[in-house]
Amino acid sequence: MTANKRVSTRAKAVGAGVAALALIGTAAAGASPLASNGNGKGYGKGGQQPRNVILLIGDGMGDSEITSTRNYQVGANGRLNLDTLPSTGAYTTYALQKGTNVPDYVTDSAASGTGWATGTKTYNGAISVDTNGKPLPTILERAKAAGYNTGDVSTAEIQDATPAVLGSHVTSRDCKGPSATTAKCPSNAIENGGAGSISEQLMMTRPDVLLGGGKKYLDERVVAGKYAGQTVLDQGRAQGYQVATTAAEMQAAPLGKPLLGAFAPGNLDLEWTGPTPTRTGTPAQRCAVNAKRNPAQPHLSQMTRVALDRLNSLSRDGKGAKGRGGADKKGFFLQVEGASIDKQNHAANPCGQIGENVEFDKAVGLALNYQKQNPNTLVIVTGDHGHTSQIVPTGSTTAGYTATLTTADNAPMTISYATSDVLTGQEHTGTQIRVAAGGPQAGRVSGVTNQTDLFTTMSLALGL
């Protein structure tokens, strides 16, 4: 397929996908997308049509990561915010081998994100394209086309796999900026008739709120097309974005206009630091706040609060939405990612990993507080794939690397990393992942489902 045909195919696919969802959503036909669940108490399972959907992704957050965070932060008998959602299930996370329907049992974040973003399994490294590289319309694109306001928030680069799958379509997750796309995704490059890099495509998709890192890719020059010679950030401004590069600028940005926050050249800084695991373990100790963290960068909870406030305001006054006005204005779709739970698992950094999970749980708490005040909101909390960290008996010797932390129970907890001989090269695992939800239609996540079923759950919830 030529590059020009790929662009045409993507446009047709988005339109066709919206029409196809009308068939998927037949069971919800006639229900107003703005109806509340009627109980006014929040957290309820509910069965009516939500007005808003908030998806929170803990990247690499499997049951072991949740358990170690719970033990450390609130004790074994305590409960995190993410433990309080009433409907709980599990979903399978496998990817597919490129060009086939053969399972690849250990997914990466690109394939897993494509699964819930598009409802289609794909190969590792693919960003919202199928196993043959064909673009697939995403939940955010469909929500936006239907008049919903949209948001995409991450502690990683906004071009990283999980935020990227919502608003871009490339054959490799490495194609974050124009230069890499020319070299690694030539069919997607603008000079070859493609839609461009992840950065360029996100500017064109233009979620109402787009917050994270990755400014170095936004500072790259566009090499062809309408914005040739300008930076990707210039392209974003031309698309109507106001730009914030610090937490203070983010907080001060006026409402009513799309907001792009780019707070670091790459990923945002870590919340916590602590001991490095060794072959023989470490003394039990507590984690420390990362003294080297750039104070100008926002925390995930701050970005989440800003996104909720802005999307709530847009949905209330109708700015940026295509609703019918008055009480019938559309709500919003928001995805929030705690990205470095995964990244610090790869690095065998238990305090880094747990600190990011604690901050992610604060974001979950904000979403649940919003849901209490707006019970017509569906909140979903899940991970994207399993990871390496395991809680093992204190004092034991494993085949990997261990470190021991002192928990909220004032007890030792030993964490082992043993999926690689290389300390900082730990691997994903192929286990199923917890998925939990609260609000109207939350019961759809119960039982054992497939990662792609989350796309259907969210599509039905938004009445697409």
C-alpha positions as CSV (number, residue, x, y, z in Angstrom):
1,M,0.0,0.0,0.0
2,T,1.4,3.4,-0.9
3,A,1.8,6.2,1.7
4,N,-0.9,8.3,0.1
5,K,-3.3,5.4,0.3
6,R,-2.4,4.9,3.9
7,V,-3.5,8.5,4.7
8,S,-6.7,8.0,2.8
9,T,-7.3,4.7,4.6
10,R,-6.8,6.3,8.0
11,A,-9.4,9.0,7.2
12,K,-11.9,6.4,5.9
13,A,-11.2,4.1,8.9
14,V,-12.0,6.8,11.4
15,G,-15.3,7.6,9.7
16,A,-16.2,3.9,9.2
17,G,-15.2,3.2,12.8
18,V,-17.7,5.7,14.1
19,A,-20.5,4.1,12.0
20,A,-19.4,0.6,13.1
21,L,-19.7,1.7,16.7
22,A,-23.4,2.4,16.1
23,L,-23.8,-1.4,15.8
24,I,-21.7,-2.1,18.8
25,G,-23.7,0.3,20.9
26,T,-27.2,-1.0,19.9
27,A,-27.9,-2.1,23.4
28,A,-27.5,1.5,24.6
29,A,-29.7,3.0,21.8
30,G,-32.1,5.6,23.0
31,A,-30.2,6.3,26.2
32,S,-29.0,9.9,26.7
33,P,-25.2,10.1,27.0
34,L,-25.8,12.6,29.8
35,A,-28.1,10.6,32.0
36,S,-26.7,10.1,35.6
37,N,-26.8,6.8,37.4
38,G,-29.5,8.4,39.6
39,N,-28.1,7.4,43.0
40,G,-26.1,10.5,43.6
41,K,-23.8,8.6,45.9
42,G,-20.7,8.0,43.6
43,Y,-18.9,4.7,43.3
44,G,-22.1,3.0,42.4
45,K,-22.1,0.2,39.8
46,G,-25.0,1.8,38.0
47,G,-26.4,0.7,34.7
48,Q,-27.4,3.9,32.9
49,Q,-25.4,6.0,30.4
50,P,-22.4,7.9,31.8
51,R,-21.6,11.4,30.7
52,N,-17.9,11.2,31.3
53,V,-15.3,8.4,31.2
54,I,-12.0,8.6,33.1
55,L,-9.4,5.9,32.3
56,L,-6.4,5.7,34.7
57,I,-3.5,3.5,33.5
58,G,-0.8,2.4,35.9
59,D,1.8,1.4,33.3
60,G,3.3,-2.0,34.4
61,M,1.0,-2.0,37.4
62,G,0.3,-5.7,38.1
63,D,-1.0,-7.2,41.3
64,S,2.5,-7.4,42.7
65,E,3.1,-3.7,42.1
66,I,-0.2,-2.9,43.8
67,T,0.5,-5.1,46.7
68,S,4.0,-3.7,47.4
69,T,2.6,-0.2,47.2
70,R,-0.2,-1.0,49.6
71,N,2.1,-2.7,52.0
72,Y,4.6,0.2,51.9
73,Q,2.2,3.1,52.0
74,V,-0.8,2.0,54.1
75,G,0.1,-1.4,55.5
76,A,-1.1,-4.9,54.6
77,N,-4.5,-4.3,56.0
78,G,-4.9,-0.8,54.5
79,R,-6.5,0.1,51.3
80,L,-5.3,2.4,48.5
81,N,-7.8,4.5,46.5
82,L,-7.5,2.1,43.6
83,D,-8.7,-0.7,46.0
84,T,-12.0,1.0,46.7
85,L,-13.7,0.6,43.3
86,P,-16.7,-1.7,43.5
87,S,-16.4,-3.7,40.3
88,T,-13.3,-5.7,39.8
89,G,-12.1,-8.1,37.2
90,A,-9.0,-9.1,35.2
91,Y,-8.1,-8.9,31.6
92,T,-5.7,-10.8,29.4
93,T,-3.0,-8.7,27.8
94,Y,-1.4,-10.7,25.0
95,A,-0.3,-9.1,21.7
96,L,-0.1,-10.6,18.2
97,Q,2.9,-11.4,16.1
98,K,3.3,-9.0,13.2
99,G,1.2,-9.8,10.2
100,T,-0.5,-12.7,11.9
101,N,-3.1,-13.7,14.4
102,V,-0.6,-15.8,16.4
103,P,-0.4,-14.7,20.1
104,D,2.7,-13.0,21.4
105,Y,2.1,-13.7,25.1
106,V,4.1,-10.8,26.5
107,T,2.9,-7.4,25.3
108,D,4.5,-4.1,25.4
109,S,2.8,-0.8,26.1
110,A,2.2,0.0,22.4
111,A,0.3,-3.1,21.6
112,S,-1.6,-3.2,24.9
113,G,-2.5,0.5,24.5
114,T,-3.7,-0.1,21.0
115,G,-5.9,-2.9,22.3
116,W,-8.0,-0.7,24.6
117,A,-7.7,2.4,22.4
118,T,-9.0,0.7,19.2
119,G,-10.5,-2.6,20.2
120,T,-7.9,-4.4,18.0
121,K,-5.0,-6.6,18.9
122,T,-1.7,-5.7,17.2
123,Y,2.1,-6.4,17.3
124,N,4.5,-5.0,19.9
125,G,5.7,-1.6,19.0
126,A,2.6,-0.7,16.9
127,I,0.8,2.6,17.7
128,S,-2.9,2.2,16.8
129,V,-2.3,0.3,13.6
130,D,-3.2,-3.3,13.0
131,T,-0.7,-6.2,12.4
132,N,-0.4,-5.1,8.8
133,G,0.2,-1.4,9.6
134,K,-3.3,-0.2,8.8
135,P,-4.5,2.8,10.9
136,L,-7.3,2.1,13.4
137,P,-9.6,4.8,14.8
138,T,-9.2,5.4,18.5
139,I,-11.6,5.9,21.4
140,L,-10.3,9.5,21.8
141,E,-10.7,10.3,18.1
142,R,-14.2,8.8,18.1
143,A,-15.2,10.6,21.3
144,K,-13.9,13.9,19.8
145,A,-15.8,13.4,16.6
146,A,-19.0,12.8,18.6
147,G,-18.6,16.1,20.4
148,Y,-16.9,15.0,23.6
149,N,-14.1,17.0,25.2
150,T,-10.9,15.0,25.5
151,G,-7.8,14.8,27.6
152,D,-4.5,12.8,27.6
153,V,-2.1,13.0,30.6
154,S,1.1,11.2,31.3
155,T,4.2,11.4,33.4
156,A,6.1,10.1,30.4
157,E,6.8,11.9,27.1
158,I,3.4,12.6,25.5
159,Q,4.9,10.7,22.5
160,D,5.4,7.5,24.7
161,A,3.3,4.5,23.8
162,T,0.3,4.9,26.2
163,P,-0.5,8.6,25.5
164,A,0.4,8.2,21.8
165,V,-2.1,5.4,21.1
166,L,-5.0,7.8,21.6
167,G,-4.1,10.3,18.9
168,S,-1.6,8.9,16.4
169,H,-1.0,6.0,14.1
170,V,2.5,4.8,13.3
171,T,4.2,1.5,12.5
172,S,6.8,1.9,15.3
173,R,6.6,3.5,18.7
174,D,10.0,4.9,18.1
175,C,8.7,7.4,15.6
176,K,8.2,10.2,18.1
177,G,9.5,13.1,16.1
178,P,10.0,14.0,12.4
179,S,13.6,12.8,12.2
180,A,13.0,9.4,13.6
181,T,9.9,8.9,11.4
182,T,11.8,9.5,8.3
183,A,14.3,6.8,9.3
184,K,12.1,4.3,11.0
185,C,8.5,4.8,9.7
186,P,9.0,6.0,6.1
187,S,5.4,5.1,5.2
188,N,4.2,7.5,8.0
189,A,6.6,10.4,7.1
190,I,4.9,13.5,5.8
191,E,7.4,13.8,2.9
192,N,6.2,10.4,1.7
193,G,2.5,11.2,2.0
194,G,2.0,9.9,5.5
195,A,0.4,11.6,8.5
196,G,3.7,12.3,10.2
197,S,5.4,11.5,13.5
198,I,3.5,10.8,16.8
199,S,4.2,14.4,17.8
200,E,2.8,15.9,14.5
201,Q,-0.3,13.7,14.6
202,L,-1.0,14.6,18.2
203,M,-1.0,18.2,17.3
204,M,-3.6,17.5,14.6
205,T,-5.7,15.3,16.8
206,R,-5.5,18.0,19.4
207,P,-7.0,16.7,22.6
208,D,-8.4,19.6,24.7
209,V,-5.8,18.8,27.4
210,L,-2.5,17.2,26.5
211,L,0.0,17.1,29.4
212,G,3.3,15.4,30.0
213,G,7.0,15.4,28.9
214,G,8.6,15.0,25.5
215,K,9.3,18.7,24.7
216,K,12.5,17.7,22.8
217,Y,10.4,16.1,20.1
218,L,8.1,19.2,19.9
219,D,11.2,21.3,19.4
220,E,12.1,19.3,16.2
221,R,11.5,20.9,12.8
222,V,8.8,19.7,10.5
223,V,10.4,18.6,7.2
224,A,7.5,18.7,4.8
225,G,3.9,19.9,4.3
226,K,2.1,23.0,5.5
227,Y,4.4,23.4,8.6
228,A,7.7,22.7,6.9
229,G,10.6,24.5,8.6
230,Q,8.6,25.3,11.7
231,T,8.8,23.3,15.0
232,V,6.1,20.8,16.0
233,L,5.4,23.2,18.9
234,D,4.7,26.0,16.3
235,Q,2.3,23.6,14.6
236,G,0.5,23.0,17.9
237,R,0.1,26.7,18.5
238,A,-1.3,27.1,15.0
239,Q,-3.8,24.4,15.9
240,G,-5.0,26.6,18.8
241,Y,-2.9,25.3,21.7
242,Q,-1.7,27.5,24.5
243,V,1.5,26.1,25.8
244,A,2.7,25.6,29.4
245,T,6.3,24.4,30.3
246,T,6.0,24.7,34.1
247,A,3.5,23.7,36.7
248,A,2.9,27.4,37.4
249,E,2.1,28.1,33.8
250,M,-0.2,25.1,33.7
251,Q,-2.1,26.4,36.7
252,A,-2.4,29.9,35.3
253,A,-3.5,29.0,31.8
254,P,-6.9,30.5,31.1
255,L,-9.8,28.2,30.5
256,G,-11.7,27.8,27.3
257,K,-8.7,27.2,25.0
258,P,-6.8,23.8,24.5
259,L,-3.8,23.4,26.7
260,L,-0.6,21.7,25.8
261,G,1.8,21.1,28.7
262,A,5.4,20.0,27.9
263,F,7.2,19.9,31.2
264,A,10.5,18.1,30.5
265,P,12.7,17.2,27.5
266,G,11.9,13.5,28.1
267,N,10.0,11.9,30.9
268,L,9.1,13.7,34.1
269,D,11.3,13.3,37.1
270,L,10.7,10.6,39.7
271,E,8.9,11.1,43.0
272,W,11.1,9.0,45.3
273,T,14.6,7.5,45.5
274,G,15.9,4.6,47.6
275,P,18.2,1.6,47.7
276,T,19.5,-0.2,44.6
277,P,18.9,-3.9,44.7
278,T,21.9,-6.3,44.8
279,R,22.5,-10.0,44.5
280,T,22.7,-10.3,48.2
281,G,20.0,-7.8,49.2
282,T,20.1,-4.5,51.2
283,P,19.3,-3.5,54.8
284,A,15.7,-2.6,55.5
285,Q,15.0,1.1,55.0
286,R,12.5,3.7,54.0
287,C,12.3,5.6,50.7
288,A,13.2,9.2,50.4
289,V,11.7,12.1,48.4
290,N,13.7,12.7,45.3
291,A,15.7,15.9,46.2
292,K,16.8,16.3,42.5
293,R,13.3,16.5,41.2
294,N,12.7,19.7,39.2
295,P,10.3,21.7,41.3
296,A,9.0,23.4,38.1
297,Q,7.5,20.1,37.0
298,P,4.0,19.2,38.0
299,H,3.1,16.0,39.8
300,L,0.7,13.6,38.2
301,S,-2.0,14.5,40.7
302,Q,-1.6,18.2,39.8
303,M,-1.9,17.5,36.1
304,T,-5.0,15.3,36.8
305,R,-6.7,18.0,38.8
306,V,-6.0,20.6,36.1
307,A,-7.3,18.2,33.4
308,L,-10.5,17.5,35.4
309,D,-11.1,21.1,36.1
310,R,-10.6,22.2,32.5
311,L,-12.6,19.3,31.0
312,N,-15.4,19.9,33.5
313,S,-15.5,23.6,32.6
314,L,-15.5,22.9,28.9
315,S,-18.3,20.3,29.3
316,R,-20.3,22.7,31.5
317,D,-20.1,25.8,29.2
318,G,-20.0,23.9,25.9
319,K,-16.8,25.5,24.7
320,G,-14.9,23.1,22.5
321,A,-17.8,20.6,22.3
322,K,-20.4,19.9,19.7
323,G,-23.2,19.1,22.0
324,R,-26.7,20.4,21.6
325,G,-26.3,23.0,24.3
326,G,-28.0,23.5,27.7
327,A,-28.4,20.3,29.8
328,D,-27.5,18.2,26.8
329,K,-23.9,19.2,26.3
330,K,-21.5,16.3,25.9
331,G,-19.1,15.3,28.7
332,F,-15.5,14.2,28.3
333,F,-13.1,11.4,27.9
334,L,-9.8,11.5,29.9
335,Q,-6.9,9.1,30.1
336,V,-4.3,9.5,32.8
337,E,-1.1,7.5,32.9
338,G,1.3,6.8,35.7
339,A,4.1,5.9,33.3
340,S,7.2,5.3,35.5
341,I,5.8,2.4,37.5
342,D,6.8,0.5,34.5
343,K,10.0,2.4,33.8
344,Q,11.3,1.9,37.3
345,N,10.4,-1.8,37.2
346,H,12.6,-2.0,34.2
347,A,15.3,-0.3,36.2
348,A,14.9,-2.5,39.3
349,N,14.2,0.6,41.4
350,P,11.7,-0.3,44.1
351,C,11.4,3.1,45.7
352,G,11.1,4.8,42.3
353,Q,8.5,2.3,41.3
354,I,6.4,2.6,44.5
355,G,6.7,6.4,44.6
356,E,5.2,6.6,41.2
357,N,2.5,4.2,42.2
358,V,1.6,6.3,45.3
359,E,1.4,9.4,43.1
360,F,-0.8,7.5,40.6
361,D,-3.1,6.5,43.5
362,K,-3.4,10.2,44.4
363,A,-4.7,10.8,40.8
364,V,-7.1,7.9,41.3
365,G,-8.4,9.6,44.4
366,L,-9.0,12.8,42.5
367,A,-10.9,10.9,39.9
368,L,-13.0,9.2,42.5
369,N,-13.7,12.5,44.3
370,Y,-14.9,13.9,41.0
371,Q,-17.1,10.9,40.5
372,K,-18.7,11.4,43.9
373,Q,-19.7,14.9,42.8
374,N,-20.6,13.8,39.3
375,P,-22.1,10.3,39.7
376,N,-22.7,10.1,35.9
377,T,-19.0,9.5,35.5
378,L,-17.4,6.1,34.8
379,V,-14.0,5.7,36.4
380,I,-11.8,2.8,35.3
381,V,-8.4,1.9,36.8
382,T,-6.1,-0.7,35.4
383,G,-2.6,-1.5,34.2
384,D,-1.4,-2.4,30.7
385,H,0.8,-5.4,31.3
386,G,2.5,-7.4,34.1
387,H,6.0,-6.7,35.2
388,T,9.0,-8.1,37.0
389,S,8.8,-7.1,40.7
390,Q,7.9,-9.8,43.2
391,I,7.5,-9.8,47.0
392,V,9.7,-12.6,48.4
393,P,10.5,-13.9,51.9
394,T,12.8,-11.5,53.7
395,G,16.2,-13.0,54.1
396,S,15.8,-15.3,51.0
397,T,18.3,-15.4,48.2
398,T,16.8,-15.3,44.7
399,A,18.2,-15.7,41.2
400,G,17.9,-12.0,40.7
401,Y,18.4,-8.7,42.6
402,T,16.7,-7.8,45.9
403,A,16.2,-4.9,48.2
404,T,14.3,-4.6,51.5
405,L,12.1,-1.7,52.5
406,T,10.5,-0.9,55.8
407,T,6.7,-0.7,55.3
408,A,3.9,1.2,57.0
409,D,3.5,-1.8,59.3
410,N,7.1,-1.2,60.4
411,A,7.9,-4.6,58.9
412,P,10.5,-5.6,56.3
413,M,9.4,-6.2,52.8
414,T,11.8,-7.7,50.3
415,I,11.3,-7.1,46.6
416,S,13.0,-9.3,43.9
417,Y,13.8,-8.5,40.3
418,A,14.7,-11.6,38.4
419,T,13.5,-11.4,34.8
420,S,17.0,-10.4,33.5
421,D,20.6,-10.9,34.4
422,V,21.1,-7.2,33.9
423,L,20.0,-5.1,36.8
424,T,18.5,-2.3,34.7
425,G,17.1,-4.6,32.0
426,Q,14.2,-6.2,33.7
427,E,11.3,-7.5,31.5
428,H,7.5,-7.4,31.3
429,T,5.6,-10.5,32.1
430,G,2.5,-12.0,30.3
431,T,0.2,-12.3,33.3
432,Q,-3.4,-11.0,33.3
433,I,-4.0,-7.6,34.9
434,R,-6.5,-6.2,37.4
435,V,-9.2,-3.9,35.9
436,A,-11.6,-2.1,38.3
437,A,-14.4,0.5,37.8
438,G,-17.0,2.6,39.6
439,G,-20.0,4.5,38.2
440,P,-22.6,3.7,35.6
441,Q,-21.8,0.5,33.6
442,A,-18.9,-0.3,35.9
443,G,-20.0,-3.9,36.0
444,R,-18.8,-4.5,32.5
445,V,-15.3,-5.0,33.7
446,S,-16.2,-7.9,36.0
447,G,-14.9,-11.4,35.4
448,V,-12.1,-12.3,33.1
449,T,-12.1,-10.2,29.9
450,N,-9.8,-9.3,27.0
451,Q,-7.9,-6.1,27.0
452,T,-9.7,-5.1,23.8
453,D,-13.1,-5.4,25.6
454,L,-12.2,-2.2,27.5
455,F,-12.6,-0.4,24.2
456,T,-16.1,-1.7,23.9
457,T,-16.9,-0.9,27.5
458,M,-15.8,2.8,27.0
459,S,-17.5,3.1,23.6
460,L,-20.8,1.9,25.0
461,A,-20.4,4.1,28.0
462,L,-20.0,7.2,25.8
463,G,-22.8,6.0,23.5
464,L,-20.7,6.2,20.5
